[in-house]
Amino acid sequence: MARDGFFTGLDIGTSSIKVLVAEYINGEMNVIGVSNVKSAGVKDGIIINIEVAAGAIRTAIAQAEEKAGIKIDRVNVGLPANLLQIEPTQGMIPVTTDSQEITSADVENVVKSALTKSMTPEREVISFVPQEFIVDGFQGIKDPRGMMGIRLEMRGLLYTGPRTILHNLRRTVETAGVQVEHIVISPLALTRSVLNEGEKEFGATVVDLGGGQTTVAVMRDQELQYTNVYQEGGDYITKDISKVLTTSQSIAENLKFNYGIAYPQDASEKEKISVEVIGEQSPVEVTERYLSEVIAARLRQVFGKIRQDLERTRAFDLPGGVVLVGGVAVLPGITELAQEVFGVNTKLYVPNQIGIRNPAFAHVISLVEYVGELDEVEILAQSAVNGETSLRQRAISVPERVQKTNSTPTFSPSEPEEYVEEEPTSSLEPAHSYTAYDESVETENHHERERMTDRIRDYFGKWFE
């Protein structure tokens, strides 16, 4: 059940920054303000200039405040999937209250016990999602509060990311004059928002076609199973048009959105478009089909890379197929092109909120929905993460883990380069880690859990002496 109140989402993209203000009343979300401004200080989804990015965020927030008629002091900001890592973890504590009734404090404490998992100094815990609680051996419990027990265990997923990216994100938002309420993992929020219950359960893939990059996320069994980032997006299509037609970036952008068609078979060979070409005194005419071929070349390239990775992870075996969102997804014919390349059922997701029925707003909407629909246990878990800085940033000296940089080489359709096939960061197997981790770390965790179990046995054993 969603919580009543106001929630604000902040989507910091490479091409644009979006702010959405919504009010939840009786579980229903009503959008009351939205803004969309040109991005600055951001490259490949990562903040590279704090002051410049903060200025763009201030502009977006001011516009959203004017439309919503309220003052924004806290935002829920999306974190891209770059170098995201997910690992299963668990915690265990004794219930020490006289009544042995489990309280909210016990839930927070068992989450904190799970946060002691070892990690390298450059990483930080972003979020923790509880999967189940176990009370005195009874499994499958979603909310243990109010139950009686002497031992509380919990299993869940630990989301970690590069500490530098997280620090820069927080500092930029604070420089813009607002506080970070929650940092939301973008692909997790997007899959929860875009997919229906059947797709979440049986499995589906969401492809977010942004301006600077393309993000792929696979969900199955209600859990995020795989994610990857490709550093090509709508801006690359604009650059291709500009280069091929020898015209300015602004004209190329207008051609893309006003005349662009992603599927050449749907474009006309007779309809002609006048283009101002650099070095020519009069405009040059090109056919709608020719422009479509330029656009499709880049999209086929991006979809081809995605297809190779998803085939290796067997994501195409999932019955939900592929769902397209993002600003580039508004191009006519993109669903047909994607389905042709992927070879599986593909559809376009369009938000149903009045005034923003556009795939470009799917991400910022998902941030608000994710936070607004957090249940009390998830809020307690996130509160434990946010409140324990020393645990969230726990630096343990361990061997360096193998990490996959989600960057991919830039291609030019006119001069194709060989695509070097890489091993995927994850598979659709039950293991949830997106980067390989050293076995010695897992051994260390196992010994730590054994030591904790022994301490609890001793603790309870004294009661029966």
N, C-alpha and C positions, 0 to 999 in steps of 0.2 A: 504494500500500500504506500503510495507516494505521500511525502510530507507536505503539508500546506506551508506556503510562504513564497518568498521571492528568491530566484536563483539566476545567476549570471554566468554565461559561458564565454570564454575567450579563446578563439582559434587564431593562433599566430602562424600564418602560412608564408610561403616564399613570395607569392604574388599578391596576396591580400590578407588583411586582418579583419576578422569578423567578431562582433560582440552581439550576444543575444540575451535579452532579459525576459524571463518568463515567470508567471505566477501560477502556483499550484493551488487549486481550490477543489476540495473533496476528491482528490486524486486525479483531477483533470488539469493538463498543462495549457495555459493560455499565453501566447507570445504577446508581450506588450511593447517591446522595443527591439530594434535590430539595426545594426550599422555594418557597412562594408567599405573599407578604405584601402588604398594602395599600401602595400607593405614596404618596409624599409629596414635596413640593418639585419636582414635575415637572408641566409643562403642555404639552399638544400634542406630547408626546414629547421636549421640551427641558427641561433642568434649569434651574429658576429660583431655587432656594434650595439652595446647596451643603450647608450644615450639616444641614438637614432631610432632604434626599435621602440624605446619607451615613448618617444615623441609621437610615433604613429599610433601606438596603443592609446595614448591620451586623447588623440583626435577621435579614434573609434569609440572610446568610452563616452566622450562628450556628446557625440551624435546619438548614441544609444540612450543616454540620460535624457536628452531633449525629447526624444520620441516616447520614452517610457514615462517621463514625468517623475522620476525618482532619482535619488542620489545613489551612485554605485560606489561602495567602499570595499567590497570583496568580490573576487572572481574565481571561477573554476577553470583552470587553464589546461589545455590538452598538451600532452607530451608525445612527440613522434616516436615511431618504433625503432629509431636508429639505435643499434647496439642494445636493444632490450633483451633482458635475460629473465627467464622464469624457471623457478626450481620448486619442487615439492618440499615441504618442511613440516615439522610437527613440534608441539610443546606439551608439557605435562606439569601439573602442580598438585599439591594436596589442598583440599578444601579445609581451611583452618577455622571457620566460624563455629561458634558453639552449637548452633542449630544444624550445622552441616548443610545448610541450604545455599545453593550456588547463586552468587550475586553478579551484578555488572562488573564489580571490581575484580572478581575471579576471572571473568571473560577477558578483561584487559590484561591481567597478569599472565594468563596462559598464552596470550598473543605475544607478550613481551618475552616469555620463555622461548617462543619459536623464533624470535628475532635475533637470538644469540648465534644463529647459524654463521659460520665463518665465511668471509668474503674478502676479496682483495681491497686494498686501501682506496683505489680509484673508483669504487662502486658504492652506491647508496641505495637503501631500500626506498622504493617509491610507494608501494602499496602492498597490502596483504589481504588476500581473499580467503576467508574460512570456507572449507568444504564440508567438514563434519566435526561434531564434538562427540567425545566418548566419555560416558559417566560410569565409572566402576565396571568397565568392560562392555557396556551397552552402546552399540554403535549407531550411526546414522542420525544423530540428533542435530537439528539445525539451530535451536536456541535452548541452551541448558539452564537458563535463569529460572529460579524457582524450584528446580529439581533438588533432591537430596542426594548427596554422595560424599565420598571421602577422597576420591581421585578424579581429577578432570583432565582429559586429554583433548587435543585438537589437531586436526590435519588441515593443511591449506596450501595455497600457492603464494610464493614470495616473488614479487616483481622488483627487479633491481635495474639501475641504469647508471651511466657515467656521472660521477659527482660533479664534474665541470659543467655539463649541460644543465643539470638540475640547479646548480648555484646560479648560473647565468640567467636561467629562466626566472627564478625567484627574484633576483636582483633587478632584472628588467621590469617586472611587474610592479615591484615596490617603488622603483624610480618613476614609474608612470603615475604613482600616487594612490595605488590601491593595494590591498592585501590579498595574498593567495589563500583561498579557503581550502581548496583541494587541488592537487595535481592529478589529473586523470589520464590514464594510459589510453591514448587515442584509439588504437585498433580494438581494444577491449570494449570501450564505450560504443564504438561504431558498429561492431558486430552485434552487440546487445540491442542496439536501437534499430538497425536496418533489417535484421533477420527476424522472421516469425518463429513461433515456438517450435514448429516442426523442423525448420532449417537449423535452429540452434541445437536441437537434440540429435538429428541424424547427420548433420554436417553440411556446410556450404562455405563458399569463398566470397569475400567482399574485396573488390578492387576499387580503391579510392584514387581517382585520376586528378591530382592537384596540378598547380601551376609549375612548381619547381621539382616535384617528385611524385612518384606513384607508389602507393602503399598497398600491400596485399596482406590480408588476414584471413585465417581459416579457423572456424569454430565448429566443434563437434562435442557432443555430450555436455552441452552448456558451458564448455570451457574453450578458451583461446588456445589453439593447438600449434599454430605456426604463423609467423609474420615475417615480412621482408620489405625492404625499401629499395626502390630503383630510382636513381637520380636522373630521371627524365620525366618531363610532364608537359603541360600545355605551353609553357614558355619555349620549349624546344621546337614545338610545331610552329610557333610564331617566328622563331629564328630561321627555320627552314624556308618558310614562305618569303621572308625578307631576303634571304640569300639567293633563292632560286629566281625570284622575280626582280631582284635588285631594287628593292624599295625599302622605305623606312620601317622601323619596328612598329610605330604607331599605326601606319597604314596596314601592315601585315596583320596586326591584332584585329583591326576592324574587318579585314577580309575574312579572317578565320571565323569570327562570330556572326558576321552579317551574311556571308555567302558560303561558308565552309560546310562541306558534307563529308562525313567520315567514310562512307561506303561509295566508292566510285561508280558502281553499277547503278546507283540511284541518281547520279549527277548527269546533267544535260551536256551534250556535246555541241549544242546550238546556242544555248544561253551564254552571252559574253559579258565580261566584267571589265570596266576601265580601271587601269592601275597607273598611278603616277610612278614612273620609273626614273631612277637617278641617272642623269646624263641624257635624258630624252626631253625634248621640248614639248611634246604632246603625249597624252596618256597612251598606254599600250593596252590592247584588248587581249584578255585570256579567257578561255572557256571555263565554265563551271567544272567540267570534268577534269581539266588540267589542274586546277586548284585542289580538287578533291584527291587527285593522285599524290600531290605533294603532302597533303595532310595524312592520307592513309599510309604512306611510306613510313613515317615516323611511328604511327600507332601500331602498324604491323610489327615493327621492330621491338617496341616495348612489350606488346602482347606475346611475341615470340619468346622473349626472355622469361616472362612469367610462366608461359606454358612449359618450358623446359624444367623449371624448378618445381612446379606443381605436379608434373608427371612423375618426377623422382619421389615426391612425398606422397603420391597416390591420392592427392586431393580431388582429382577428377573422378575418382570412384565414389565420392560422396554424392548422394542423390539431390542435394540442394542446388548444385550447379554454381554459377557465378552471378554475383549481383554487382552492378556498376553504380558508383556514386562519384561526386566531385565535379568541379567546374568544367572539366573537359567533357564530361559525360553528357552535357547538353547538346553536343554536336549531333545533328541528324545522321542516322545510319550507323552510329557507333555500336549499337547493340548487335546489328547484323554482322559488322566487321569482327567484333569480339567473338561472336558465336562461331564464325567461320574459322578463326584462328584456333580457338580453344577446343572446338569440337564437342562442346557440352552445352546444355541449356543455359542461356544467358538472358538476364533481364535488367532493366533500368529501375532504380529506386528513386521515387519522387516523394519528398515529405508531404504530409497532408495538412500541415499548418497553413491557415489562411494568410496570404500575402508573401509567403516564402516557399511556394511549391516549386523548388528548384534544387536539383541534386547538389549544387554548390554549397548549400546550407546544411546538408546532412550531417557534417562533422560537428559544427557548432551546436546544432540541435541535440546531437547525441551526448555532448558534454553535460548539458542541462538535464537531460533525461536521466543520465547515469547517476548524477549526484542527487537529483530530486527523488529518485526511486530507491536509494540506499535504505536497507532495513536497519533496525536498531543495532543488531549484532555487527553488521558491516561498519556502521558508524563507530561503534566501540573499538573495533579492530583498527580502523584508520586513525582513531584518536590515540590509540596506543603507539602507532607508528609515528604520528606527528609529534607526540609529546615526549618521545624518548630519542632525543637527538644522538645521545651517546650510543644507543643500540642501532639506530638507523644508519649511522655512519661508522659502525664498528669496523675497525681496521685490524685484520688478523694477518700475520705474516705467513703466507702460503705460497706454494709455487705458482707462477703465472699461468693463468688459464688461456687456452686457445680461443681466440675470438675472431668472428667473421666481420669484417667491415662491410657494411651493406652498400658500399659504393659500387657502381658499375661504370664501365667505360662509356664515354660519349660517342655516339655514332652519328654520322652524316649520311642520310639516305643517298646522296649523290656519290659518296665515296665510302661504301660499306667496309667495315673492318670485321675481322674475324672475332666472333664472340667465343671467349674461352669459358668453357663450362666449368662451374664451380660446384662443390658439394653444398647441398642445402644446409641451412643452419639448424634444421630440425626435421623430424618426420612426424607422421600422424600416429606414432606409437604412444603409449601412455606416458613415457618420459616427457617432462614438460620443460626441460632446460633447452634454451635456444643456442647455447654455446657449450662446448665440451668442458667438463671440469675434472680436475685432477682426482684420481681415486684416493690419494692420501688424505684429501680434504674430507671425503665421504667417510673414510675410516676413522678420522679424528672425530667426526660428528657421531659416528656409531658408538665409539668409546665414551663420548660425553653423555649420550643418552643412557648407556649402561650405568655410568657413574650416578646419573640423576635417579635412575630406577633403584639402584642400591640404597641411595640416601632416603628415598621415599619408603622403601621396605623397612629400613631401620626405624624411620619415623613412626610408621604404623605399628611396627613390631613392639615398640615400647608400650603401646596401649594395652597389649594383651599379656605383658609379663606378669 
